[in-house]
Amino acid sequence: MVRHFDHGESEIALGWLKAYTNGPLFSGNLDIYMAYPKFFYNLAGVVLYPLAMVSELDYKTIVITWRILNMIFAGLASIALFVLARCILQSTLAAYISALLLSITPEFLIWSSNVRPNPLEQLLIFLGLLGCLKILGKPTTKWFIVSTILTALAFATKFGSIPLALLIPLISIYCIWTKRTQKDEFTKLIKTYSTLFTICLPIAVFLGLLITILLSVSL
């Protein structure tokens, strides 16, 4: 599983080797392995951090772990796309075709056996879109929070999911707008989203400041 890999993979693996051997709180220099957000690699750390404590970790073990995880996430992404397509198209056949086309796409196959975080990002995007469908069907606090968390995790995996972060607020505004003629529902939605905004904004500001401070200390 590690006989063939490109130069970028070796750079990422060697960079994270130092991080895994120093523990999850390690804050090193801004090397090439930090080119991607860290969620996928720290998720792999659930296995690799403890392993590094009890044995000598090498880049081959890291690469094998990453690739196995990517194969799992690629399979789950295909299933998530199947469910998403069936919900949108209302056709099991179309859903099977969608999942099949994704699973045989050359680029998707490459990412599923690579060490980059694309399969996990795709899985989280599909799940986030499913959450958006739930919001469109019946806007609730639960699905808004779930969709937001999935979107945040997708963004923490790879920056390509930025458009999804814009989609959830737009869908929420649309849902509120469609209920404008139903006074009770409209008032309920306004109160729900106002409460969420009041709670989430200070948390987001605090986390943003905390991350900024930690990054400034690391650099």
Backbone hydrogen bonds, N-H to C=O, Kabsch-Sander energy under -0.5 kcal/mol:
donor,donor_aa,acceptor,acceptor_aa,energy
5,F,3,R,-0.5
10,S,6,D,-1.7
11,E,7,H,-2.1
12,I,8,G,-2.5
13,A,9,E,-2.7
14,L,10,S,-2.5
15,G,11,E,-2.1
16,W,12,I,-2.4
17,L,13,A,-1.6
18,K,14,L,-1.0
19,A,15,G,-1.0
20,Y,16,W,-3.2
21,T,17,L,-1.9
22,N,18,K,-0.8
22,N,19,A,-0.6
23,G,19,A,-0.6
23,G,20,Y,-0.8
26,F,23,G,-1.8
31,D,29,N,-1.8
34,M,31,D,-1.6
35,A,32,I,-2.0
36,Y,33,Y,-0.5
39,F,156,A,-2.1
42,N,38,K,-2.9
43,L,39,F,-2.2
44,A,40,F,-2.0
45,G,41,Y,-0.8
46,V,43,L,-1.4
47,V,44,A,-1.6
48,L,44,A,-2.3
49,Y,45,G,-2.4
51,L,47,V,-1.6
52,A,48,L,-2.3
53,M,49,Y,-0.9
53,M,50,P,-0.6
54,V,50,P,-1.0
54,V,51,L,-0.5
55,S,51,L,-1.6
57,L,55,S,-0.7
62,I,58,D,-1.6
63,V,59,Y,-2.6
64,I,60,K,-2.5
65,T,61,T,-2.3
66,W,62,I,-2.6
67,R,63,V,-2.6
68,I,64,I,-2.4
69,L,65,T,-2.3
70,N,66,W,-2.4
71,M,67,R,-2.1
72,I,68,I,-2.0
73,F,69,L,-2.9
74,A,70,N,-2.4
75,G,71,M,-1.9
76,L,72,I,-2.3
77,A,73,F,-2.4
78,S,74,A,-1.9
79,I,75,G,-1.8
80,A,76,L,-2.7
81,L,77,A,-2.4
82,F,78,S,-2.0
83,V,79,I,-2.3
84,L,80,A,-2.5
85,A,81,L,-3.2
86,R,82,F,-2.3
87,C,83,V,-2.0
88,I,84,L,-2.1
89,L,85,A,-3.2
90,Q,86,R,-1.5
95,A,91,S,-1.7
96,Y,92,T,-2.5
97,I,93,L,-2.4
98,S,94,A,-2.4
99,A,95,A,-2.4
100,L,96,Y,-2.5
101,L,97,I,-2.8
102,L,98,S,-2.0
103,S,99,A,-2.3
104,I,100,L,-1.4
105,T,102,L,-1.2
109,L,105,T,-2.3
110,I,106,P,-2.2
111,W,107,E,-2.5
112,S,108,F,-1.9
113,S,109,L,-0.6
113,S,110,I,-1.1
114,N,111,W,-1.5
121,E,117,P,-2.0
122,Q,118,N,-2.8
123,L,119,P,-2.3
124,L,120,L,-2.5
125,I,121,E,-2.3
126,F,122,Q,-2.4
127,L,123,L,-2.3
128,G,124,L,-2.5
129,L,125,I,-2.5
130,L,126,F,-2.0
131,G,127,L,-2.0
132,C,128,G,-1.8
133,L,129,L,-2.0
134,K,130,L,-1.9
135,I,131,G,-2.0
136,L,132,C,-2.3
137,G,133,L,-2.3
138,K,134,K,-2.8
144,F,140,T,-1.8
145,I,141,T,-2.5
146,V,142,K,-2.7
147,S,143,W,-2.5
148,T,144,F,-2.2
149,I,145,I,-2.6
150,L,146,V,-2.5
151,T,147,S,-2.3
152,A,148,T,-2.5
153,L,149,I,-2.5
154,A,150,L,-2.2
155,F,151,T,-2.5
156,A,152,A,-2.1
157,T,153,L,-0.5
157,T,154,A,-0.8
158,K,154,A,-2.3
161,S,158,K,-1.2
162,I,159,F,-1.4
164,L,161,S,-0.9
165,A,161,S,-1.0
165,A,162,I,-0.8
166,L,162,I,-1.0
167,L,163,P,-1.2
168,I,164,L,-1.4
170,L,166,L,-1.4
171,I,167,L,-2.7
172,S,168,I,-2.4
173,I,169,P,-2.5
174,Y,170,L,-2.3
175,C,171,I,-2.7
176,I,172,S,-2.2
177,W,173,I,-2.5
178,T,174,Y,-2.4
179,K,175,C,-0.9
179,K,176,I,-0.6
180,R,177,W,-1.5
182,Q,179,K,-1.5
183,K,181,T,-0.9
186,F,179,K,-0.5
186,F,182,Q,-3.2
187,T,183,K,-2.6
188,K,184,D,-2.3
189,L,185,E,-2.5
190,I,186,F,-2.3
191,K,187,T,-2.3
192,T,188,K,-2.4
193,Y,189,L,-2.8
194,S,190,I,-2.1
195,T,191,K,-2.3
196,L,192,T,-2.2
197,F,193,Y,-2.5
198,T,194,S,-2.4
199,I,195,T,-2.0
200,C,196,L,-3.3
201,L,197,F,-2.3
203,I,199,I,-1.0
204,A,200,C,-2.9
205,V,201,L,-2.6
206,F,202,P,-2.5
207,L,203,I,-2.7
208,G,204,A,-2.5
209,L,205,V,-2.4
210,L,206,F,-2.6
211,I,207,L,-2.7
212,T,208,G,-2.2
213,I,209,L,-2.4
214,L,210,L,-2.5
215,L,211,I,-2.6
216,S,212,T,-2.1
217,V,213,I,-2.1
218,S,214,L,-2.3
219,L,215,L,-2.4
